Amino acid sequence: MLNLSIVLEDSARECPDRTAVVYGDLRLPYSLVNTVANQVANLLVSRGIGKGDKVALACPNLPYFPFVYFGILKAGATVVPLNILLQAPEITYHLQDSEAKALFCFEGLPDLPLGERGRQGFEGAEGAEHFFVLPATPFATESAHGETIWAALDGVSGEFETAQTAPDDTAVILYTSGTTGRPKGAELTHMNMLMNAMVSDEMYPRAEGGDAYLAVLPLFHSFGQTVVMNAGFRRRATLVLLPRFEPGPALELMRKENVTLFAGVPTMYWGMLTKIHADGDEVPSSLTTAVAGGASSPVEVLKDFEATFGIGILEGYGLSETSPVASFNQLGRPTKPGTIGTPIWGVEMKLVDGQWNTVEGEGPGEIAIRGHNVMKGYYNRPEATAEVMKDGWFRTGDIATRDADGYYTIVDRAKDMIIRGGFNVYPREIEEVLMTHPEVSLAAVVGVPHDSHGEEVKAYVIRTPGAGLTEEQLISWCRENMAAYKYPRVVEFRDALPMTATGKILKRELR
């Protein structure tokens, strides 16, 4: 018997009165979060949903998320978290692909009509039988989109005996963003998710008076789910929920709630630093641990953060398919800024070539991972699973090098690599150099089609406030600072770059 919901149950049993979740003026103790999750489990069982069934959840970072997530797990069912930016046809696709029987959907707000899209997506999905609205108004029992969770939970018991699930039963199906083809559902077991939360929790020191985590990474995504929510609940920390990242409000909440741990993607760190330098925002003094993942952090951002906040950013690496954490700059070992550290406890990594042959020495090669964190496979996709898995190893599609101490450094996504005139150009390397220019604030480099070279290197750049840098000036600076085959021949200035809901720069929209 092993059920991921133990991270909540154990904390609710040991310290029922400790604050589990803060959202605006709401402060909810562990006992309450656990009780509502029990009610959700009872509701599902009463509607005929149990072990092996899939239940989808479309919700931003609100208290509803843990209520429903853990309720689904307690019932023995599998959680299918959905990106809140999906449109109705995409919601239909995810519900049908995962064979979800029910959908819990946030009602939405004027700028995010999620309830409407969710209902429409649900109507189009065969096999989806139950639709529950998570209302925008707390405790509302009516909604234009259907039955609300509060109406459904009325009179339902807050006691529930958690279903017996085996370590290799599927706890969560996480859909990968599908940069190539349609999104695929990575099946992660109770063992995958629980071990990853435990190892993530053990990697950072605990604050003496208890920890507070700022939960602004989307909880529907593996990074926020494992490293913030599940590891945070296991640690009996307080989760301070922020549904949308904006640098000002994030910094303000950190100061107000004495946040000790912040996990984010590089663009979030860049946003906060820009805000502090431009508007003189106060640096939160309570922060003891800063964790980055999701994409490689530019070394300039790492330097600036340490100088400004007085603590370094610890970088890690992982994918939805690896629950997600695979490697990390771990305490007790020297931190090497710009690297993704070494494999976490219980996980092995190696470099391979296109034929799965092991690449010795520094590489470069493609990272392959084996351990307790690797998914069962892609749901109902044996061919896609066979393409990436062999003898327990999972190949990531990320190209890296490895130093003599075993620290890995991501060079780039295999599919982001630019081949210009027969030479391999790694965008990440170019971005790093670009960001050392004093008037460059953020850069994204992509390959664009070219008649004679195959591909040409193009840079999209956000300038620092008030900078007067021109395209010609930047290109000639690049020519002096980079090899002839590498430097960008085309530069386009932008005020903003397209990003995913998790804050990753969307290169496919720039190409």
C-alpha positions in Angstrom: 0.0 0.0 0.0 1.4 3.4 -1.0 -0.7 6.5 -1.7 0.7 9.9 -2.5 -2.0 11.5 -0.4 0.1 10.5 2.7 2.0 13.8 2.3 -1.1 15.6 3.3 -2.6 13.0 5.7 0.6 12.6 7.8 0.9 16.4 8.2 -2.8 16.8 9.1 -2.4 14.0 11.7 0.8 15.4 13.3 0.0 19.1 13.2 -3.7 19.7 12.4 -3.7 23.3 13.4 -0.7 24.4 11.3 -1.5 26.7 8.4 -1.3 24.6 5.2 -2.6 27.1 2.6 -2.7 30.9 2.5 -4.7 32.6 -0.3 -5.5 36.3 0.1 -7.1 36.6 3.5 -7.9 32.9 3.7 -5.7 30.8 6.1 -6.5 27.1 6.0 -5.1 24.6 8.5 -3.9 21.2 7.5 -6.9 19.6 9.2 -9.4 21.5 7.0 -7.5 20.8 3.7 -7.5 17.1 4.6 -11.2 17.1 5.6 -12.3 18.7 2.3 -10.1 16.2 0.3 -11.9 13.4 2.2 -15.3 14.9 1.2 -14.1 15.0 -2.5 -13.1 11.4 -2.2 -16.5 10.4 -0.7 -18.2 12.4 -3.5 -16.2 10.5 -6.3 -16.9 7.1 -4.7 -20.7 8.0 -4.5 -20.6 8.8 -8.2 -19.0 5.4 -9.0 -15.5 6.6 -9.5 -12.6 4.7 -7.9 -9.5 2.8 -8.5 -8.1 3.0 -12.0 -10.5 5.8 -13.1 -9.1 9.1 -14.4 -10.3 12.5 -13.1 -9.2 15.7 -14.8 -8.6 18.9 -12.9 -8.4 22.4 -14.6 -7.6 25.0 -11.9 -5.2 27.8 -11.3 -3.3 28.0 -7.9 -6.3 28.3 -5.6 -7.1 26.3 -2.5 -9.4 24.1 -4.7 -6.3 22.6 -6.3 -5.1 20.6 -3.3 -8.7 19.9 -2.1 -9.5 18.1 -5.4 -6.0 16.7 -6.2 -5.7 14.8 -2.9 -9.4 13.9 -2.9 -8.9 12.1 -6.3 -5.8 10.3 -4.9 -7.6 9.2 -1.7 -10.4 7.7 -3.8 -7.7 5.6 -5.6 -8.3 7.4 -8.9 -5.7 9.1 -11.1 -5.4 12.9 -11.3 -5.1 14.4 -14.8 -4.1 18.0 -14.3 -4.9 20.3 -17.2 -3.1 23.5 -18.3 -5.6 26.3 -17.6 -4.8 28.0 -20.9 -6.2 25.2 -23.0 -9.1 26.0 -25.4 -12.3 23.9 -25.6 -11.1 21.5 -28.4 -7.9 20.9 -26.5 -9.7 20.1 -23.3 -11.9 17.6 -25.3 -8.7 16.0 -26.6 -7.1 15.6 -23.2 -10.3 14.2 -21.6 -10.7 11.7 -24.4 -7.0 10.8 -24.6 -6.8 10.1 -20.8 -10.3 8.5 -20.8 -11.3 10.8 -17.9 -14.6 10.1 -16.3 -14.9 13.4 -14.6 -13.7 17.0 -14.8 -13.3 19.5 -11.9 -13.1 22.9 -13.6 -12.5 26.4 -12.2 -15.4 28.7 -13.2 -12.9 31.3 -14.5 -12.7 35.0 -14.5 -13.5 37.6 -17.2 -9.9 37.4 -18.6 -9.9 33.6 -18.3 -13.2 32.0 -19.3 -12.1 28.6 -18.1 -15.6 27.4 -17.0 -17.1 28.1 -20.5 -14.2 26.3 -22.3 -14.2 23.5 -19.8 -17.9 22.9 -20.2 -17.7 23.0 -24.0 -14.6 20.6 -23.9 -16.5 18.3 -21.5 -19.6 18.2 -23.8 -17.4 17.1 -26.7 -15.7 14.3 -24.8 -17.2 10.8 -25.0 -16.9 8.9 -21.8 -16.7 12.0 -19.5 -19.7 11.7 -17.3 -19.3 14.2 -14.4 -18.6 17.9 -14.5 -18.0 19.8 -11.3 -17.6 23.6 -11.3 -15.1 25.2 -8.9 -16.9 28.6 -8.4 -15.0 31.9 -8.5 -17.1 33.1 -5.6 -16.1 31.2 -2.5 -18.7 28.6 -1.4 -21.2 29.5 -4.2 -23.7 26.7 -4.7 -24.8 27.7 -8.2 -23.1 28.3 -11.5 -24.2 28.8 -15.1 -21.8 26.0 -16.1 -23.3 23.2 -14.0 -23.1 21.6 -10.6 -20.7 23.3 -8.2 -18.4 21.5 -5.9 -20.1 23.1 -2.8 -23.5 21.9 -3.9 -22.2 18.4 -4.6 -20.3 18.3 -1.2 -23.3 19.4 0.8 -23.9 16.9 3.6 -21.0 14.7 2.5 -18.9 13.2 5.3 -15.4 14.6 6.0 -14.2 11.1 7.1 -12.7 8.8 4.5 -10.5 5.7 4.5 -8.0 6.1 1.8 -8.0 3.5 -1.0 -5.3 0.9 -1.0 -3.1 1.7 -4.0 0.1 -0.2 -5.0 3.4 1.6 -5.5 3.2 1.1 -9.3 -0.4 2.2 -9.7 -0.7 5.4 -11.7 -1.2 8.5 -9.4 -1.0 11.3 -12.0 -1.0 11.6 -15.8 0.9 14.7 -16.8 0.6 15.9 -20.4 3.8 17.0 -22.0 3.6 20.3 -23.8 3.7 18.5 -27.2 6.3 20.7 -29.0 6.3 17.7 -31.4 3.0 16.3 -32.4 0.0 16.1 -30.0 0.5 16.1 -26.3 1.2 12.7 -24.7 0.2 11.7 -21.1 3.2 10.6 -19.0 2.0 8.0 -16.5 3.5 8.7 -13.1 3.1 6.2 -10.3 2.5 6.8 -6.5 6.1 5.6 -6.0 7.4 8.0 -8.7 5.7 11.0 -7.3 6.1 10.2 -3.6 9.9 9.5 -3.9 10.4 12.7 -5.9 8.6 14.7 -3.3 10.6 13.1 -0.5 13.9 13.5 -2.1 13.1 17.2 -3.0 12.0 17.9 0.6 15.3 16.3 2.0 17.5 18.4 -0.3 16.9 21.8 1.3 17.4 22.7 5.0 14.3 23.3 7.0 13.6 26.7 8.6 13.6 26.6 12.4 10.2 28.2 12.8 8.6 26.3 9.9 8.7 27.0 6.2 6.6 29.1 3.9 6.7 28.3 0.2 5.5 30.8 -2.5 3.4 28.7 -4.8 3.3 30.6 -8.0 4.6 27.9 -10.4 1.4 26.4 -11.8 0.4 23.4 -9.7 -0.9 21.7 -12.8 2.7 21.4 -14.0 5.1 18.8 -12.5 7.6 21.4 -11.1 5.0 23.2 -9.0 3.2 20.0 -8.1 6.2 18.0 -6.8 8.7 20.5 -5.6 6.3 23.1 -4.1 2.9 21.4 -3.2 3.8 17.8 -2.5 7.3 18.4 -0.9 5.8 21.5 0.9 3.0 19.5 2.4 5.3 16.7 3.4 7.4 19.3 5.2 4.3 20.7 6.9 5.1 24.1 5.3 2.7 26.8 4.5 1.8 27.2 0.9 1.3 30.8 -0.1 -0.8 30.6 -3.3 -0.4 33.2 -6.1 -2.4 32.3 -9.2 -0.4 34.5 -11.6 3.2 35.6 -11.5 3.8 39.3 -11.5 7.1 40.5 -10.0 5.7 43.2 -7.7 2.9 41.1 -6.0 5.3 38.1 -5.7 7.9 40.2 -3.9 5.2 41.8 -1.7 3.8 38.4 -0.7 7.3 37.1 0.1 7.8 40.0 2.5 4.3 39.8 4.0 4.3 36.0 4.6 8.0 35.6 5.4 8.5 33.2 2.5 11.5 30.9 3.1 11.5 29.0 -0.2 10.9 30.2 -3.7 10.9 27.9 -6.7 10.6 29.5 -10.1 11.7 29.5 -13.8 14.5 31.8 -14.9 12.1 34.4 -16.4 10.5 34.8 -12.9 13.9 35.6 -11.4 14.7 37.9 -14.2 11.3 39.7 -13.7 11.9 40.2 -9.9 15.4 41.5 -10.4 14.2 43.9 -13.1 11.5 45.2 -10.7 13.9 45.6 -7.8 16.5 47.5 -10.0 14.0 49.6 -11.9 11.5 50.5 -9.1 13.5 50.1 -6.0 11.4 47.3 -4.6 12.5 46.0 -1.2 14.4 42.6 -1.2 12.6 40.0 1.0 14.8 39.1 3.9 13.2 35.8 4.9 14.2 33.9 1.8 16.7 31.1 2.5 16.3 28.8 -0.5 15.9 29.7 -4.1 15.4 26.9 -6.7 15.3 27.2 -10.4 14.4 24.7 -13.2 12.2 24.5 -16.3 14.9 26.0 -18.4 18.6 26.9 -18.0 19.1 30.1 -16.0 21.3 32.7 -17.8 24.6 33.0 -15.8 24.1 36.8 -15.6 20.8 36.3 -13.8 22.4 33.9 -11.3 25.1 36.5 -10.6 22.7 39.4 -10.2 20.4 37.4 -7.9 23.2 36.4 -5.6 24.4 39.9 -5.4 20.9 41.3 -4.8 19.4 38.7 -2.5 22.5 37.4 -0.7 21.7 33.8 -1.6 22.5 31.7 -4.6 19.9 30.1 -6.9 20.2 26.3 -6.8 19.6 24.9 -10.3 18.0 21.6 -11.0 16.8 19.7 -14.0 14.0 17.3 -14.8 11.0 16.6 -17.1 7.3 15.7 -16.6 8.5 12.1 -17.5 10.8 12.1 -14.5 8.4 13.3 -11.8 10.2 15.8 -12.5 13.4 16.2 -10.6 16.4 14.2 -12.0 19.5 16.3 -11.0 20.2 19.2 -8.7 23.0 21.4 -7.3 22.8 19.7 -3.9 23.7 21.1 -0.5 26.8 19.6 1.0 28.5 19.7 -2.5 29.9 22.7 -4.1 27.3 24.6 -6.2 28.4 25.2 -9.8 26.4 28.1 -11.3 25.3 27.3 -14.8 25.2 23.6 -14.2 22.2 21.4 -13.4 24.3 19.7 -10.7 24.5 15.9 -10.1 21.8 13.2 -10.2 19.6 13.2 -7.1 19.6 10.2 -4.6 18.5 7.0 -6.3 18.8 8.3 -9.8 21.4 7.6 -12.5 22.2 9.8 -15.5 24.5 9.2 -18.5 25.1 10.6 -22.0 24.1 8.7 -25.1 24.3 9.1 -28.8 21.5 8.6 -31.3 21.9 4.8 -31.2 21.8 4.6 -27.3 25.6 4.0 -27.2 27.1 5.5 -24.0 29.2 8.6 -24.6 32.2 8.6 -22.2 34.0 11.7 -20.9 32.7 15.2 -21.3 30.3 14.6 -24.2 28.3 16.3 -25.6 25.6 13.7 -25.6 21.9 13.3 -25.0 21.0 12.8 -21.3 19.4 9.5 -20.4 17.9 8.9 -16.9 17.2 5.7 -14.9 15.7 5.5 -11.4 12.6 5.7 -9.2 11.5 8.9 -10.9 11.1 7.6 -14.5 7.5 7.3 -15.7 5.7 4.0 -16.5 5.3 5.2 -20.1 3.0 7.4 -22.2 -0.6 6.5 -21.6 -1.9 4.2 -24.4 1.1 5.0 -26.6 3.4 2.0 -26.7 5.2 3.1 -29.8 6.0 6.6 -28.4 7.1 5.0 -25.1 9.4 2.5 -27.0 11.1 5.5 -28.8 12.3 7.1 -25.5 12.7 4.1 -23.2 15.1 1.2 -23.2 16.1 -1.2 -20.3 14.7 1.3 -17.8 16.6 4.2 -19.3 14.6 7.3 -20.5 16.2 9.5 -23.2 15.4 13.2 -22.6 16.0 15.0 -25.9 18.4 17.3 -24.0 22.0 17.7 -25.1 24.5 18.1 -22.2 28.2 18.0 -21.3 29.6 16.5 -18.0 32.6 17.7 -16.1 35.2 15.6 -14.2 33.2 15.9 -11.0 30.1 14.5 -12.6 28.2 17.9 -12.9 26.0 18.1 -16.0 25.5 21.3 -18.1 22.7 21.5 -20.5 23.9 22.7 -23.9 20.4 22.8 -25.5 17.3 20.9 -26.5 18.2 18.5 -29.3 15.3 20.0 -31.3 16.4 23.6 -30.7 19.8 23.1 -32.1 20.5 25.2 -35.2 22.5 23.7 -38.1 24.0 26.6 -40.0 26.1 25.8 -43.0 26.9 22.3 -41.5 27.9 23.7 -38.1 25.9 22.9 -34.9 24.9 26.1 -33.2 23.4 25.9 -29.7 21.0 28.8 -29.0 21.6 28.7 -25.3 25.3 29.5 -25.7 24.5 32.5 -27.9 21.8 33.7 -25.4 24.4 33.5 -22.6 26.8 35.7 -24.5 24.1 38.2 -25.6 23.1 38.7 -22.0 26.5 39.9 -21.0 25.9 43.0 -23.1 25.0 45.8 -20.7 22.0 46.9 -22.7 20.5 43.4 -23.2 17.9 42.4 -20.6 16.7 39.1 -22.1 17.4 37.1 -25.3 16.0 34.2 -27.2 17.8 32.7 -30.1 16.2 30.5 -32.8 17.0 29.2 -36.3 15.2 30.6 -39.2 15.2 29.0 -42.7 17.9 30.2 -45.1 18.4 29.4 -48.8 22.2 28.6 -48.8 23.0 27.9 -45.1 20.0 25.8 -44.3 19.3 27.8 -41.2 20.3 31.3 -40.1 20.7 32.4 -36.5 18.2 35.0 -35.3 18.0 36.7 -31.9 15.0 38.2 -30.3 16.0 40.7 -27.7 14.4 42.8 -24.9 16.6 45.8 -24.2 17.3 47.1 -20.7 15.0 50.1 -19.8 16.1 53.3 -21.6 18.7 51.5 -23.8 19.3 53.0 -27.2 21.0 49.9 -28.7 20.4 49.4 -32.4 20.3 46.1 -34.4 23.5 47.0 -36.3 25.4 47.8 -33.1 24.4 44.6 -31.5 25.2 42.5 -34.5 28.7 44.0 -34.8 29.2 43.5 -31.1 28.2 39.8 -31.6 30.6 39.5 -34.5 33.5 40.5 -32.1 32.4 38.2 -29.3 31.4 35.0 -31.1 32.7 32.6 -33.8 31.8 33.6 -37.4 29.4 30.6 -37.8 27.6 31.4 -34.5 26.8 35.0 -34.2 23.2 36.2 -35.0 22.9 37.8 -38.5 19.4 38.9 -37.7 18.2 40.8 -34.5 14.7 41.8 -33.7 13.9 43.9 -30.6 10.7 43.1 -28.7 9.0 44.5 -25.5 8.0 41.0 -24.4 8.6 37.4 -25.5 5.9 34.8 -25.8 5.8 32.4 -22.8 4.0 29.3 -21.7 1.8 29.3 -18.6 4.9 28.1 -16.7 7.1 31.0 -17.9 9.2 29.1 -20.5 10.0 31.1 -23.6 8.0 29.7 -26.5 10.6 29.3 -29.2 8.2 27.6 -31.7 6.2 30.9 -31.8 9.4 32.9 -32.6 10.6 30.6 -35.4 
